[in-house]
């Protein structure tokens, strides 16, 4: 079973619109969460981290974490064509399992 | 920002040959990782490495795979012999630690391996 599940698999939003990406983990030991963004032909780059329940806002990007429901989301407001990319949710436990586990990703297309 | 350098960017080899993928991690980072990505899909963990030793490896890290980082040189992934299913993009990453903020991974641009 996939430990980190992302939805939707793909998403298309108009320029200026809101994109909402979701991530659910099946391991209650996950404590640290990141969103990574990968543009075509490049390596993933960390976009945001979130470790505490609630919202974290950085510019146009807002992450939300609910540890009780094991749910993380990423919201992109005023989406731009340059936001078109593959978005990964990654999670890690606080000890023992040291590797971040990645979801399968959400492909976002922002169309003009 | 901090950069991870990977060499080569693309390698084409015949099945059964050996290949070495090289990674120059961020200079003060201590933890190193290799991930495998096929067709722009999921990032699949292969192995992580600290203080000269493998910390954890996945089922994808077959016996034909090995990693090392001789002092002051590249962190390398060696595959010997290669198989057709090894064709993928291999990403190296590094982190300064394992905690919250220090556990963030910095990825290279990837090494695309094509096995014929």
HADDOCK unambig.tbl for C-alpha pairs under 7 A between the chains (distance, minus, plus):
assign (segid A and resid 32 and name CA) (segid B and resid 100 and name CA) 6.11 0.50 0.50
assign (segid A and resid 42 and name CA) (segid B and resid 109 and name CA) 5.02 0.50 0.50
assign (segid A and resid 43 and name CA) (segid B and resid 107 and name CA) 5.68 0.50 0.50
assign (segid A and resid 43 and name CA) (segid B and resid 108 and name CA) 5.61 0.50 0.50
assign (segid A and resid 43 and name CA) (segid B and resid 109 and name CA) 4.38 0.50 0.50
assign (segid A and resid 43 and name CA) (segid B and resid 110 and name CA) 6.10 0.50 0.50
assign (segid A and resid 44 and name CA) (segid B and resid 107 and name CA) 6.10 0.50 0.50
assign (segid A and resid 45 and name CA) (segid B and resid 106 and name CA) 6.71 0.50 0.50
assign (segid A and resid 45 and name CA) (segid B and resid 107 and name CA) 6.70 0.50 0.50
assign (segid A and resid 98 and name CA) (segid B and resid 98 and name CA) 6.64 0.50 0.50
assign (segid A and resid 102 and name CA) (segid B and resid 43 and name CA) 6.20 0.50 0.50
assign (segid A and resid 103 and name CA) (segid B and resid 42 and name CA) 6.68 0.50 0.50
assign (segid A and resid 104 and name CA) (segid B and resid 41 and name CA) 6.48 0.50 0.50
assign (segid A and resid 104 and name CA) (segid B and resid 42 and name CA) 4.45 0.50 0.50
assign (segid A and resid 105 and name CA) (segid B and resid 42 and name CA) 6.40 0.50 0.50
